[in-house]
Amino acid sequence: MITWFSDLDNTLVYSHRTNFDEEVVLVEKIDGKEQSYMTRNSYDFMCNMDINLVPVTTRTIEQYKRLFVF
């Protein structure tokens, strides 16, 4: 199994303010409002690969827990 270290924000996860030229998947809500997305390609890759993701991020634990994709 591969272990993959990756930043999250603006690498795998993008703000709702980002303009996308491709299909996206919602991965975070705050107070019921859509907050963050992943591209469909990244989402499919993460969901279908047998990898251990180690997030290298400045997010707090609470912010990380809001992501419902990981």
PDB file of N, CA, C and O in Angstrom:
ATOM      1  N   MET A   1       0.848  -1.179   0.000  1.00  0.00           N
ATOM      2  CA  MET A   1       0.000   0.000   0.000  1.00  0.00           C
ATOM      3  C   MET A   1       0.896   1.246   0.000  1.00  0.00           C
ATOM      4  O   MET A   1       1.933   1.284   0.663  1.00  0.00           O
ATOM      5  N   ILE A   2       0.485   2.226  -0.732  1.00  0.00           N
ATOM      6  CA  ILE A   2       1.227   3.479  -0.851  1.00  0.00           C
ATOM      7  C   ILE A   2       0.780   4.441   0.245  1.00  0.00           C
ATOM      8  O   ILE A   2      -0.408   4.524   0.556  1.00  0.00           O
ATOM      9  N   THR A   3       1.723   5.159   0.822  1.00  0.00           N
ATOM     10  CA  THR A   3       1.413   6.249   1.740  1.00  0.00           C
ATOM     11  C   THR A   3       1.670   7.543   0.995  1.00  0.00           C
ATOM     12  O   THR A   3       2.750   7.764   0.447  1.00  0.00           O
ATOM     13  N   TRP A   4       0.658   8.391   0.986  1.00  0.00           N
ATOM     14  CA  TRP A   4       0.735   9.631   0.218  1.00  0.00           C
ATOM     15  C   TRP A   4       0.578  10.808   1.177  1.00  0.00           C
ATOM     16  O   TRP A   4      -0.419  10.900   1.894  1.00  0.00           O
ATOM     17  N   PHE A   5       1.556  11.702   1.190  1.00  0.00           N
ATOM     18  CA  PHE A   5       1.523  12.920   1.988  1.00  0.00           C
ATOM     19  C   PHE A   5       1.102  14.059   1.066  1.00  0.00           C
ATOM     20  O   PHE A   5       1.705  14.269   0.014  1.00  0.00           O
ATOM     21  N   SER A   6       0.062  14.795   1.468  1.00  0.00           N
ATOM     22  CA  SER A   6      -0.408  15.872   0.604  1.00  0.00           C
ATOM     23  C   SER A   6      -1.010  17.006   1.420  1.00  0.00           C
ATOM     24  O   SER A   6      -1.646  16.797   2.453  1.00  0.00           O
ATOM     25  N   ASP A   7      -0.786  18.207   0.919  1.00  0.00           N
ATOM     26  CA  ASP A   7      -1.519  19.359   1.423  1.00  0.00           C
ATOM     27  C   ASP A   7      -2.976  19.155   1.036  1.00  0.00           C
ATOM     28  O   ASP A   7      -3.268  18.367   0.136  1.00  0.00           O
ATOM     29  N   LEU A   8      -3.881  19.841   1.688  1.00  0.00           N
ATOM     30  CA  LEU A   8      -5.292  19.731   1.343  1.00  0.00           C
ATOM     31  C   LEU A   8      -5.789  20.977   0.611  1.00  0.00           C
ATOM     32  O   LEU A   8      -6.186  20.907  -0.552  1.00  0.00           O
ATOM     33  N   ASP A   9      -5.763  22.102   1.297  1.00  0.00           N
ATOM     34  CA  ASP A   9      -6.348  23.319   0.745  1.00  0.00           C
ATOM     35  C   ASP A   9      -5.565  23.824  -0.462  1.00  0.00           C
ATOM     36  O   ASP A   9      -4.350  24.017  -0.415  1.00  0.00           O
ATOM     37  N   ASN A  10      -6.302  24.027  -1.530  1.00  0.00           N
ATOM     38  CA  ASN A  10      -5.770  24.477  -2.822  1.00  0.00           C
ATOM     39  C   ASN A  10      -4.824  23.469  -3.468  1.00  0.00           C
ATOM     40  O   ASN A  10      -4.061  23.812  -4.371  1.00  0.00           O
ATOM     41  N   THR A  11      -4.880  22.234  -3.002  1.00  0.00           N
ATOM     42  CA  THR A  11      -4.161  21.140  -3.643  1.00  0.00           C
ATOM     43  C   THR A  11      -5.150  20.024  -3.987  1.00  0.00           C
ATOM     44  O   THR A  11      -5.259  19.619  -5.145  1.00  0.00           O
ATOM     45  N   LEU A  12      -5.862  19.536  -2.984  1.00  0.00           N
ATOM     46  CA  LEU A  12      -6.923  18.546  -3.200  1.00  0.00           C
ATOM     47  C   LEU A  12      -8.307  19.141  -2.969  1.00  0.00           C
ATOM     48  O   LEU A  12      -9.277  18.723  -3.600  1.00  0.00           O
ATOM     49  N   VAL A  13      -8.399  20.099  -2.085  1.00  0.00           N
ATOM     50  CA  VAL A  13      -9.673  20.702  -1.679  1.00  0.00           C
ATOM     51  C   VAL A  13      -9.632  22.189  -2.019  1.00  0.00           C
ATOM     52  O   VAL A  13      -8.656  22.885  -1.739  1.00  0.00           O
ATOM     53  N   TYR A  14     -10.731  22.658  -2.637  1.00  0.00           N
ATOM     54  CA  TYR A  14     -10.782  24.051  -3.083  1.00  0.00           C
ATOM     55  C   TYR A  14     -12.013  24.752  -2.520  1.00  0.00           C
ATOM     56  O   TYR A  14     -13.066  24.137  -2.352  1.00  0.00           O
ATOM     57  N   SER A  15     -11.873  26.021  -2.237  1.00  0.00           N
ATOM     58  CA  SER A  15     -12.934  26.853  -1.697  1.00  0.00           C
ATOM     59  C   SER A  15     -14.091  26.995  -2.678  1.00  0.00           C
ATOM     60  O   SER A  15     -13.928  26.834  -3.887  1.00  0.00           O
ATOM     61  N   HIS A  16     -15.256  27.298  -2.129  1.00  0.00           N
ATOM     62  CA  HIS A  16     -16.436  27.564  -2.966  1.00  0.00           C
ATOM     63  C   HIS A  16     -16.227  28.808  -3.837  1.00  0.00           C
ATOM     64  O   HIS A  16     -16.972  29.019  -4.794  1.00  0.00           O
ATOM     65  N   ARG A  17     -15.242  29.619  -3.523  1.00  0.00           N
ATOM     66  CA  ARG A  17     -14.957  30.831  -4.310  1.00  0.00           C
ATOM     67  C   ARG A  17     -14.133  30.540  -5.563  1.00  0.00           C
ATOM     68  O   ARG A  17     -13.948  31.417  -6.407  1.00  0.00           O
ATOM     69  N   THR A  18     -13.640  29.311  -5.683  1.00  0.00           N
ATOM     70  CA  THR A  18     -12.822  28.929  -6.832  1.00  0.00           C
ATOM     71  C   THR A  18     -13.708  28.736  -8.061  1.00  0.00           C
ATOM     72  O   THR A  18     -14.787  28.149  -7.971  1.00  0.00           O
ATOM     73  N   ASN A  19     -13.253  29.228  -9.193  1.00  0.00           N
ATOM     74  CA  ASN A  19     -13.947  28.998 -10.464  1.00  0.00           C
ATOM     75  C   ASN A  19     -13.398  27.715 -11.077  1.00  0.00           C
ATOM     76  O   ASN A  19     -12.194  27.591 -11.304  1.00  0.00           O
ATOM     77  N   PHE A  20     -14.278  26.772 -11.340  1.00  0.00           N
ATOM     78  CA  PHE A  20     -13.875  25.476 -11.854  1.00  0.00           C
ATOM     79  C   PHE A  20     -14.209  25.347 -13.328  1.00  0.00           C
ATOM     80  O   PHE A  20     -15.258  25.802 -13.784  1.00  0.00           O
ATOM     81  N   ASP A  21     -13.303  24.718 -14.068  1.00  0.00           N
ATOM     82  CA  ASP A  21     -13.532  24.418 -15.470  1.00  0.00           C
ATOM     83  C   ASP A  21     -13.833  22.939 -15.670  1.00  0.00           C
ATOM     84  O   ASP A  21     -13.857  22.451 -16.800  1.00  0.00           O
ATOM     85  N   GLU A  22     -14.060  22.231 -14.574  1.00  0.00           N
ATOM     86  CA  GLU A  22     -14.353  20.807 -14.643  1.00  0.00           C
ATOM     87  C   GLU A  22     -15.360  20.440 -13.554  1.00  0.00           C
ATOM     88  O   GLU A  22     -15.680  21.252 -12.686  1.00  0.00           O
ATOM     89  N   GLU A  23     -15.845  19.222 -13.617  1.00  0.00           N
ATOM     90  CA  GLU A  23     -16.833  18.747 -12.656  1.00  0.00           C
ATOM     91  C   GLU A  23     -16.214  18.656 -11.262  1.00  0.00           C
ATOM     92  O   GLU A  23     -15.062  18.248 -11.108  1.00  0.00           O
ATOM     93  N   VAL A  24     -17.000  19.044 -10.243  1.00  0.00           N
ATOM     94  CA  VAL A  24     -16.520  19.010  -8.868  1.00  0.00           C
ATOM     95  C   VAL A  24     -17.474  18.217  -7.986  1.00  0.00           C
ATOM     96  O   VAL A  24     -18.619  17.952  -8.353  1.00  0.00           O
ATOM     97  N   VAL A  25     -16.965  17.841  -6.799  1.00  0.00           N
ATOM     98  CA  VAL A  25     -17.728  17.089  -5.805  1.00  0.00           C
ATOM     99  C   VAL A  25     -17.661  17.865  -4.493  1.00  0.00           C
ATOM    100  O   VAL A  25     -16.577  18.247  -4.050  1.00  0.00           O
ATOM    101  N   LEU A  26     -18.804  18.096  -3.878  1.00  0.00           N
ATOM    102  CA  LEU A  26     -18.862  18.777  -2.584  1.00  0.00           C
ATOM    103  C   LEU A  26     -18.220  17.901  -1.513  1.00  0.00           C
ATOM    104  O   LEU A  26     -18.537  16.717  -1.407  1.00  0.00           O
ATOM    105  N   VAL A  27     -17.308  18.484  -0.709  1.00  0.00           N
ATOM    106  CA  VAL A  27     -16.640  17.706   0.342  1.00  0.00           C
ATOM    107  C   VAL A  27     -16.687  18.373   1.709  1.00  0.00           C
ATOM    108  O   VAL A  27     -16.205  17.807   2.690  1.00  0.00           O
ATOM    109  N   GLU A  28     -17.264  19.577   1.786  1.00  0.00           N
ATOM    110  CA  GLU A  28     -17.321  20.262   3.081  1.00  0.00           C
ATOM    111  C   GLU A  28     -18.491  21.234   3.110  1.00  0.00           C
ATOM    112  O   GLU A  28     -18.767  21.942   2.142  1.00  0.00           O
ATOM    113  N   LYS A  29     -19.170  21.244   4.256  1.00  0.00           N
ATOM    114  CA  LYS A  29     -20.224  22.228   4.519  1.00  0.00           C
ATOM    115  C   LYS A  29     -19.934  22.883   5.859  1.00  0.00           C
ATOM    116  O   LYS A  29     -19.388  22.260   6.769  1.00  0.00           O
ATOM    117  N   ILE A  30     -20.310  24.149   5.960  1.00  0.00           N
ATOM    118  CA  ILE A  30     -20.229  24.871   7.227  1.00  0.00           C
ATOM    119  C   ILE A  30     -21.600  25.468   7.473  1.00  0.00           C
ATOM    120  O   ILE A  30     -22.103  26.240   6.657  1.00  0.00           O
ATOM    121  N   ASP A  31     -22.200  25.115   8.587  1.00  0.00           N
ATOM    122  CA  ASP A  31     -23.542  25.587   8.937  1.00  0.00           C
ATOM    123  C   ASP A  31     -24.529  25.369   7.802  1.00  0.00           C
ATOM    124  O   ASP A  31     -25.365  26.229   7.523  1.00  0.00           O
ATOM    125  N   GLY A  32     -24.429  24.215   7.147  1.00  0.00           N
ATOM    126  CA  GLY A  32     -25.343  23.853   6.080  1.00  0.00           C
ATOM    127  C   GLY A  32     -25.037  24.487   4.731  1.00  0.00           C
ATOM    128  O   GLY A  32     -25.737  24.222   3.754  1.00  0.00           O
ATOM    129  N   LYS A  33     -24.015  25.308   4.663  1.00  0.00           N
ATOM    130  CA  LYS A  33     -23.658  25.974   3.399  1.00  0.00           C
ATOM    131  C   LYS A  33     -22.471  25.273   2.756  1.00  0.00           C
ATOM    132  O   LYS A  33     -21.526  24.874   3.438  1.00  0.00           O
ATOM    133  N   GLU A  34     -22.529  25.129   1.435  1.00  0.00           N
ATOM    134  CA  GLU A  34     -21.443  24.501   0.703  1.00  0.00           C
ATOM    135  C   GLU A  34     -20.171  25.325   0.849  1.00  0.00           C
ATOM    136  O   GLU A  34     -20.178  26.535   0.624  1.00  0.00           O
ATOM    137  N   GLN A  35     -19.085  24.668   1.225  1.00  0.00           N
ATOM    138  CA  GLN A  35     -17.846  25.369   1.530  1.00  0.00           C
ATOM    139  C   GLN A  35     -16.695  24.982   0.611  1.00  0.00           C
ATOM    140  O   GLN A  35     -16.014  25.851   0.067  1.00  0.00           O
ATOM    141  N   SER A  36     -16.471  23.667   0.434  1.00  0.00           N
ATOM    142  CA  SER A  36     -15.295  23.228  -0.311  1.00  0.00           C
ATOM    143  C   SER A  36     -15.629  22.070  -1.239  1.00  0.00           C
ATOM    144  O   SER A  36     -16.576  21.313  -1.026  1.00  0.00           O
ATOM    145  N   TYR A  37     -14.801  21.967  -2.284  1.00  0.00           N
ATOM    146  CA  TYR A  37     -15.003  20.960  -3.325  1.00  0.00           C
ATOM    147  C   TYR A  37     -13.683  20.301  -3.683  1.00  0.00           C
ATOM    148  O   TYR A  37     -12.606  20.828  -3.404  1.00  0.00           O
ATOM    149  N   MET A  38     -13.793  19.138  -4.308  1.00  0.00           N
ATOM    150  CA  MET A  38     -12.675  18.484  -4.969  1.00  0.00           C
ATOM    151  C   MET A  38     -13.063  18.317  -6.425  1.00  0.00           C
ATOM    152  O   MET A  38     -14.247  18.220  -6.749  1.00  0.00           O
ATOM    153  N   THR A  39     -12.076  18.283  -7.302  1.00  0.00           N
ATOM    154  CA  THR A  39     -12.406  17.970  -8.687  1.00  0.00           C
ATOM    155  C   THR A  39     -12.864  16.516  -8.748  1.00  0.00           C
ATOM    156  O   THR A  39     -12.464  15.697  -7.921  1.00  0.00           O
ATOM    157  N   ARG A  40     -13.685  16.209  -9.710  1.00  0.00           N
ATOM    158  CA  ARG A  40     -14.186  14.835  -9.866  1.00  0.00           C
ATOM    159  C   ARG A  40     -13.013  13.864 -10.057  1.00  0.00           C
ATOM    160  O   ARG A  40     -13.021  12.766  -9.500  1.00  0.00           O
ATOM    161  N   ASN A  41     -12.018  14.261 -10.834  1.00  0.00           N
ATOM    162  CA  ASN A  41     -10.860  13.384 -11.057  1.00  0.00           C
ATOM    163  C   ASN A  41     -10.124  13.078  -9.762  1.00  0.00           C
ATOM    164  O   ASN A  41      -9.784  11.923  -9.507  1.00  0.00           O
ATOM    165  N   SER A  42      -9.872  14.085  -8.943  1.00  0.00           N
ATOM    166  CA  SER A  42      -9.183  13.873  -7.668  1.00  0.00           C
ATOM    167  C   SER A  42     -10.029  13.030  -6.723  1.00  0.00           C
ATOM    168  O   SER A  42      -9.524  12.130  -6.053  1.00  0.00           O
ATOM    169  N   TYR A  43     -11.310  13.331  -6.678  1.00  0.00           N
ATOM    170  CA  TYR A  43     -12.225  12.589  -5.812  1.00  0.00           C
ATOM    171  C   TYR A  43     -12.251  11.108  -6.194  1.00  0.00           C
ATOM    172  O   TYR A  43     -12.132  10.237  -5.332  1.00  0.00           O
ATOM    173  N   ASP A  44     -12.406  10.830  -7.485  1.00  0.00           N
ATOM    174  CA  ASP A  44     -12.443   9.437  -7.940  1.00  0.00           C
ATOM    175  C   ASP A  44     -11.131   8.727  -7.633  1.00  0.00           C
ATOM    176  O   ASP A  44     -11.129   7.569  -7.214  1.00  0.00           O
ATOM    177  N   PHE A  45     -10.021   9.416  -7.841  1.00  0.00           N
ATOM    178  CA  PHE A  45      -8.719   8.833  -7.543  1.00  0.00           C
ATOM    179  C   PHE A  45      -8.619   8.471  -6.061  1.00  0.00           C
ATOM    180  O   PHE A  45      -8.218   7.360  -5.713  1.00  0.00           O
ATOM    181  N   MET A  46      -8.983   9.413  -5.196  1.00  0.00           N
ATOM    182  CA  MET A  46      -8.883   9.184  -3.752  1.00  0.00           C
ATOM    183  C   MET A  46      -9.802   8.055  -3.292  1.00  0.00           C
ATOM    184  O   MET A  46      -9.446   7.286  -2.399  1.00  0.00           O
ATOM    185  N   CYS A  47     -10.964   7.958  -3.891  1.00  0.00           N
ATOM    186  CA  CYS A  47     -11.930   6.933  -3.473  1.00  0.00           C
ATOM    187  C   CYS A  47     -11.605   5.549  -4.016  1.00  0.00           C
ATOM    188  O   CYS A  47     -12.013   4.544  -3.434  1.00  0.00           O
ATOM    189  N   ASN A  48     -10.878   5.488  -5.120  1.00  0.00           N
ATOM    190  CA  ASN A  48     -10.650   4.196  -5.778  1.00  0.00           C
ATOM    191  C   ASN A  48      -9.254   3.632  -5.601  1.00  0.00           C
ATOM    192  O   ASN A  48      -8.993   2.498  -6.003  1.00  0.00           O
ATOM    193  N   MET A  49      -8.362   4.389  -5.014  1.00  0.00           N
ATOM    194  CA  MET A  49      -7.001   3.905  -4.832  1.00  0.00           C
ATOM    195  C   MET A  49      -6.829   3.355  -3.423  1.00  0.00           C
ATOM    196  O   MET A  49      -7.434   3.839  -2.467  1.00  0.00           O
ATOM    197  N   ASP A  50      -5.997   2.341  -3.321  1.00  0.00           N
ATOM    198  CA  ASP A  50      -5.705   1.736  -2.023  1.00  0.00           C
ATOM    199  C   ASP A  50      -4.472   2.445  -1.456  1.00  0.00           C
ATOM    200  O   ASP A  50      -3.352   1.942  -1.547  1.00  0.00           O
ATOM    201  N   ILE A  51      -4.705   3.638  -0.863  1.00  0.00           N
ATOM    202  CA  ILE A  51      -3.610   4.455  -0.348  1.00  0.00           C
ATOM    203  C   ILE A  51      -3.906   4.901   1.076  1.00  0.00           C
ATOM    204  O   ILE A  51      -5.061   4.958   1.498  1.00  0.00           O
ATOM    205  N   ASN A  52      -2.866   5.210   1.793  1.00  0.00           N
ATOM    206  CA  ASN A  52      -2.976   5.866   3.094  1.00  0.00           C
ATOM    207  C   ASN A  52      -2.666   7.333   2.864  1.00  0.00           C
ATOM    208  O   ASN A  52      -1.546   7.673   2.483  1.00  0.00           O
ATOM    209  N   LEU A  53      -3.627   8.202   3.086  1.00  0.00           N
ATOM    210  CA  LEU A  53      -3.408   9.636   2.932  1.00  0.00           C
ATOM    211  C   LEU A  53      -3.003  10.221   4.272  1.00  0.00           C
ATOM    212  O   LEU A  53      -3.681  10.029   5.281  1.00  0.00           O
ATOM    213  N   VAL A  54      -1.895  10.931   4.269  1.00  0.00           N
ATOM    214  CA  VAL A  54      -1.444  11.656   5.451  1.00  0.00           C
ATOM    215  C   VAL A  54      -1.567  13.133   5.105  1.00  0.00           C
ATOM    216  O   VAL A  54      -0.761  13.659   4.337  1.00  0.00           O
ATOM    217  N   PRO A  55      -2.578  13.813   5.671  1.00  0.00           N
ATOM    218  CA  PRO A  55      -2.753  15.228   5.341  1.00  0.00           C
ATOM    219  C   PRO A  55      -1.672  16.089   5.978  1.00  0.00           C
ATOM    220  O   PRO A  55      -1.417  16.010   7.179  1.00  0.00           O
ATOM    221  N   VAL A  56      -1.055  16.898   5.160  1.00  0.00           N
ATOM    222  CA  VAL A  56      -0.060  17.861   5.618  1.00  0.00           C
ATOM    223  C   VAL A  56      -0.748  19.209   5.441  1.00  0.00           C
ATOM    224  O   VAL A  56      -0.780  19.767   4.344  1.00  0.00           O
ATOM    225  N   THR A  57      -1.296  19.718   6.534  1.00  0.00           N
ATOM    226  CA  THR A  57      -2.205  20.846   6.413  1.00  0.00           C
ATOM    227  C   THR A  57      -2.089  21.789   7.598  1.00  0.00           C
ATOM    228  O   THR A  57      -1.624  21.409   8.673  1.00  0.00           O
ATOM    229  N   THR A  58      -2.519  23.023   7.382  1.00  0.00           N
ATOM    230  CA  THR A  58      -2.593  23.989   8.479  1.00  0.00           C
ATOM    231  C   THR A  58      -3.983  23.992   9.101  1.00  0.00           C
ATOM    232  O   THR A  58      -4.255  24.781  10.006  1.00  0.00           O
ATOM    233  N   ARG A  59      -4.866  23.117   8.624  1.00  0.00           N
ATOM    234  CA  ARG A  59      -6.206  23.026   9.198  1.00  0.00           C
ATOM    235  C   ARG A  59      -6.121  22.525  10.638  1.00  0.00           C
ATOM    236  O   ARG A  59      -5.264  21.714  10.989  1.00  0.00           O
ATOM    237  N   THR A  60      -7.039  23.034  11.457  1.00  0.00           N
ATOM    238  CA  THR A  60      -7.169  22.497  12.809  1.00  0.00           C
ATOM    239  C   THR A  60      -7.880  21.148  12.720  1.00  0.00           C
ATOM    240  O   THR A  60      -8.428  20.806  11.672  1.00  0.00           O
ATOM    241  N   ILE A  61      -7.877  20.395  13.786  1.00  0.00           N
ATOM    242  CA  ILE A  61      -8.581  19.113  13.800  1.00  0.00           C
ATOM    243  C   ILE A  61     -10.059  19.313  13.507  1.00  0.00           C
ATOM    244  O   ILE A  61     -10.658  18.524  12.776  1.00  0.00           O
ATOM    245  N   GLU A  62     -10.652  20.359  14.067  1.00  0.00           N
ATOM    246  CA  GLU A  62     -12.069  20.638  13.825  1.00  0.00           C
ATOM    247  C   GLU A  62     -12.327  20.932  12.353  1.00  0.00           C
ATOM    248  O   GLU A  62     -13.324  20.469  11.799  1.00  0.00           O
ATOM    249  N   GLN A  63     -11.449  21.690  11.715  1.00  0.00           N
ATOM    250  CA  GLN A  63     -11.600  21.986  10.295  1.00  0.00           C
ATOM    251  C   GLN A  63     -11.434  20.719   9.455  1.00  0.00           C
ATOM    252  O   GLN A  63     -12.175  20.507   8.495  1.00  0.00           O
ATOM    253  N   TYR A  64     -10.491  19.903   9.804  1.00  0.00           N
ATOM    254  CA  TYR A  64     -10.272  18.656   9.091  1.00  0.00           C
ATOM    255  C   TYR A  64     -11.497  17.746   9.204  1.00  0.00           C
ATOM    256  O   TYR A  64     -11.887  17.109   8.225  1.00  0.00           O
ATOM    257  N   LYS A  65     -12.096  17.682  10.371  1.00  0.00           N
ATOM    258  CA  LYS A  65     -13.255  16.810  10.591  1.00  0.00           C
ATOM    259  C   LYS A  65     -14.478  17.234   9.784  1.00  0.00           C
ATOM    260  O   LYS A  65     -15.374  16.422   9.552  1.00  0.00           O
ATOM    261  N   ARG A  66     -14.527  18.498   9.351  1.00  0.00           N
ATOM    262  CA  ARG A  66     -15.655  18.948   8.516  1.00  0.00           C
ATOM    263  C   ARG A  66     -15.618  18.339   7.123  1.00  0.00           C
ATOM    264  O   ARG A  66     -16.646  18.282   6.449  1.00  0.00           O
ATOM    265  N   LEU A  67     -14.469  17.889   6.688  1.00  0.00           N
ATOM    266  CA  LEU A  67     -14.342  17.258   5.371  1.00  0.00           C
ATOM    267  C   LEU A  67     -14.954  15.860   5.453  1.00  0.00           C
ATOM    268  O   LEU A  67     -14.520  15.040   6.262  1.00  0.00           O
ATOM    269  N   PHE A  68     -15.942  15.589   4.633  1.00  0.00           N
ATOM    270  CA  PHE A  68     -16.593  14.283   4.709  1.00  0.00           C
ATOM    271  C   PHE A  68     -16.138  13.325   3.610  1.00  0.00           C
ATOM    272  O   PHE A  68     -16.814  12.336   3.325  1.00  0.00           O
ATOM    273  N   VAL A  69     -15.008  13.614   3.001  1.00  0.00           N
ATOM    274  CA  VAL A  69     -14.472  12.728   1.961  1.00  0.00           C
ATOM    275  C   VAL A  69     -13.359  11.843   2.498  1.00  0.00           C
ATOM    276  O   VAL A  69     -13.134  10.762   1.953  1.00  0.00           O
ATOM    277  N   PHE A  70     -12.661  12.253   3.535  1.00  0.00           N
ATOM    278  CA  PHE A  70     -11.510  11.492   4.025  1.00  0.00           C
ATOM    279  C   PHE A  70     -11.890  10.653   5.224  1.00  0.00           C
ATOM    280  O   PHE A  70     -11.047   9.944   5.773  1.00  0.00           O
TER     281      PHE A  70
END
